[in-house]
């Protein structure tokens, strides 16, 4: 550079690029026109409530002092949002596919519950005649589904952990994977499963046992 600058302060490291990049050294310089550097930029903090009027005022003021350089402006929040555009789009896709997966799985559970209840119609009638309560019948019908959901979670947790770990490896600075999130996801899946099959199971549990014994 061939110039000497006076340091007036040092601040802690902060991110000014994407979190995909490590923090690099940076100097904030108070430039003046005598340096003849091509940068002609200013940073302004404005109130969002009257952003349009403020930008118009800045544009008019800019033209008074820099007629040779047209005003081109961007917003910091939009600039930083663009740094993570891929993550934002990926998040939207995951939300859509997660909803579709839950919807399709719920439909499958309803169909499987109807099939299971039909196969166990006589068994449910016999149990009710022998004194089984509605809650016991509900536990009988829901326990096997809950068992399968727990097995599926045990299979999904390692896969989800490895996938999240691989994705976080793209960031030099990252959070640790909290296993509580996996447990919460499993608990939510069980709640959705129980809520999906509870109506079908309740209808079978409160049905007249005489009609169940006559069922062929």
C-alpha positions, 0 to 999 in steps of 0.5 A: 500500500505504501501508506501508514494508518493510525489504529484507533481501535480493535474489535472482536472477530465478527462474521462479515461473510457467510458462515461457510467461511472462516473469519478473516482479518479485516480493517475498517478504514476511514477513507477520504477523497485525497487517497484517490481510491475507487471505493465510493461507498457509505453505510447508513442505518435507516428507520424501516417505517419511512425507508422510501422517503429516507432513500429518496433523501439519501439519493438527492444528497448523494447527487450533490456530492457525487454526480459522476457516480449514480447511487446504487444501494442494497440492504444488509439484511437482503445481502446476508440472506442471499449468502444463505439462499441455498439453505433457505431453499433447502429448508423450504423443500424439507418442510414440503416433503416432511408434510407430505411424508407425515400425511402419507404415513398418516393415511397408511396408519389409518388403513393399517388400523382399519385392517387390524381392527377388522382382523381382530373383530372377534378377538375384541368381542371375546375380550369385552365379553370376558370383562376387558375395559375400553382402555384395555382394548385401546392399549391392545390396538395402539401398543403394536403401532407404537412399538413399530413407530419406536423401532422406526425411530431407532432406525431413523435416529442414526441416519438423521444424526449422520446426515446432520453431522455431514451437513454441519461439516460445511460450516467452520463454526457450528453447533453440536447436535442435540440428541434431545431434538431426536428424542422430541422428534420421536415423541412427536411421531408417537403422538401423531401415530396415536392420534391417527389411530385412536379414532379407529381403535376407539370405535372398535373398543366401544362396539357391541361385543355381540355384533363382533362375535357374529362377525365373519 
